[in-house]
């Protein structure tokens, strides 16, 4: 009997699992969120790093955006107490309310290093690095937290 026929027959006998459901995503508890916010105020060597980390954590907490969307967040996307943006991955339009705590954190974010304070357009990047690098820096910051 031909080997290729045997392989086809073997494939027919292998049954793939059906109805595989992903594990549910369990949100962080309020205590865990508080620990993350507190950790953000303790990381890094300077206040610059801590203010940026705190704002990133609060953006994740209150908006559930992807890290890539947060890393590339432009200041022009804030309209009063609302964030208006197109997500980086899907391009979907999103309108999100900004709680007072997040508003204060965003106002406290220093101008990115290397950016002109008068013309800085983003919260977490000076525009000099690639998108991939900017996202990697944000991921490293959040891993520290």
Phi, psi and omega per residue, in radians:
X1 nan 2.537 -3.079
X2 -1.260 2.409 -3.121
X3 -1.100 -0.681 -3.112
X4 -1.112 -0.561 3.092
X5 -1.175 -0.703 3.125
X6 -1.106 -0.715 -3.136
X7 -1.119 -0.697 3.103
X8 -1.121 -0.728 3.131
X9 -1.115 -0.696 3.117
X10 -1.101 -0.694 3.131
X11 -1.091 -0.650 -3.131
X12 -1.136 -0.579 -3.095
X13 -1.355 -0.390 -3.124
X14 -1.378 2.065 3.136
X15 -1.762 2.241 3.108
X16 -1.425 2.549 3.108
X17 -1.122 2.548 3.131
X18 -2.011 2.783 3.102
X19 0.987 0.743 3.066
X20 -1.308 2.111 -3.126
X21 -1.947 2.368 3.114
X22 -1.177 2.687 3.085
X23 -1.108 2.432 3.123
X24 -1.149 2.521 3.099
X25 -1.448 2.137 -3.131
X26 -1.689 2.124 -3.132
X27 -1.192 2.771 3.082
X28 -1.188 2.572 3.079
X29 -1.306 2.785 3.080
X30 -0.978 -0.626 3.127
X31 -1.155 -0.703 3.113
X32 -1.140 -0.694 3.120
X33 -1.109 -0.757 3.117
X34 -1.069 -0.695 3.112
X35 -1.126 -0.658 3.119
X36 -1.165 -0.741 3.125
X37 -1.125 -0.715 3.106
X38 -1.135 -0.733 3.129
X39 -1.084 -0.628 3.137
X40 -1.107 -0.489 3.140
X41 -1.458 -0.058 -3.095
X42 -1.979 -0.243 -3.047
X43 -1.389 2.944 3.033
X44 1.288 3.126 -3.107
X45 -1.762 -0.361 -3.047
X46 -2.292 2.890 3.089
X47 -1.097 -0.572 3.096
X48 -0.917 -0.880 -3.118
X49 -1.163 -0.686 -3.097
X50 -1.202 -0.724 3.124
X51 -1.133 -0.701 3.112
X52 -1.145 -0.777 -3.129
X53 -1.101 -0.750 3.140
X54 -1.089 -0.757 3.127
X55 -1.120 -0.692 3.108
X56 -1.116 -0.780 3.137
X57 -1.082 -0.769 -3.139
X58 -1.179 -0.618 3.056
X59 -1.088 -0.788 3.090
X60 -1.071 -0.767 -3.090
X61 -1.099 -0.781 -3.009
X62 -1.638 -0.287 -3.083
X63 -2.050 -0.393 -3.089
X64 1.040 0.492 3.072
X65 -1.310 2.855 3.051
X66 -1.298 2.732 3.128
X67 -1.030 -0.654 -3.139
X68 -1.076 -0.681 3.128
X69 -1.197 -0.609 3.127
X70 -1.262 -0.767 -3.118
X71 -1.050 -0.564 -3.077
X72 -1.795 0.255 -3.083
X73 -1.092 2.076 3.113
X74 -1.521 2.538 3.118
X75 -1.093 -0.501 -3.130
X76 -1.200 -0.220 -3.140
X77 -1.378 -0.175 3.111
X78 -1.613 2.120 3.124
X79 -2.184 1.646 -3.078
X80 1.195 -1.992 3.130
X81 -1.991 0.612 -3.138
X82 -2.389 2.466 3.002
X83 -1.752 2.193 3.077
X84 -2.027 2.121 3.140
X85 -2.749 2.919 2.977
X86 -1.901 2.211 -3.094
X87 -1.132 2.566 -3.098
X88 -1.109 -0.742 -3.028
X89 -1.364 -0.852 -3.028
X90 -1.823 -0.312 -3.109
X91 1.366 0.128 -3.141
X92 -1.192 2.528 3.108
X93 -1.473 2.312 -3.104
X94 -2.294 2.443 3.075
X95 -2.222 1.988 -3.043
X96 -2.179 2.357 3.074
X97 -1.256 2.617 3.126
X98 -1.941 1.994 3.066
X99 -1.171 2.791 -3.102
X100 -0.977 -0.731 -3.135
X101 -1.033 -0.760 3.125
X102 -1.229 -0.696 3.109
X103 -1.009 -0.792 3.136
X104 -1.130 -0.703 3.139
X105 -1.139 -0.711 3.132
X106 -1.176 -0.669 3.109
X107 -1.158 -0.480 -3.113
X108 -1.490 -0.198 -3.119
X109 -1.121 2.174 3.131
X110 -1.258 2.787 3.067
X111 -1.056 2.354 3.134
X112 -0.977 2.516 3.131
X113 -1.021 2.361 3.126
X114 1.536 -0.056 3.135
X115 -1.775 2.621 3.085
X116 -1.372 2.128 -3.117
X117 -0.966 -0.508 -3.111
X118 -1.386 -0.481 -3.061
X119 -2.057 0.105 -3.137
X120 -1.064 2.246 -3.061
X121 -1.856 -0.205 -3.079
X122 -2.198 2.817 3.118
X123 -1.396 -0.726 -2.935
X124 -2.082 0.091 3.104
X125 -2.496 2.582 3.100
X126 -1.597 -0.024 3.115
X127 1.508 -0.052 -3.114
X128 -1.478 -0.352 -3.100
X129 -1.721 2.831 3.095
X130 -1.217 2.859 3.107
X131 -1.041 -0.779 -3.119
X132 -1.057 -0.757 3.129
X133 -1.145 -0.736 3.139
X134 -1.054 -0.763 3.126
X135 -1.166 -0.707 3.119
X136 -1.076 -0.693 3.120
X137 -1.117 -0.750 3.111
X138 -1.109 -0.734 3.115
X139 -1.083 -0.749 3.115
X140 -1.083 -0.729 3.114
X141 -1.047 -0.816 -3.098
X142 -1.253 -0.535 3.049
X143 -1.122 -0.620 3.117
X144 -1.085 -0.660 -3.136
X145 -1.176 nan nan
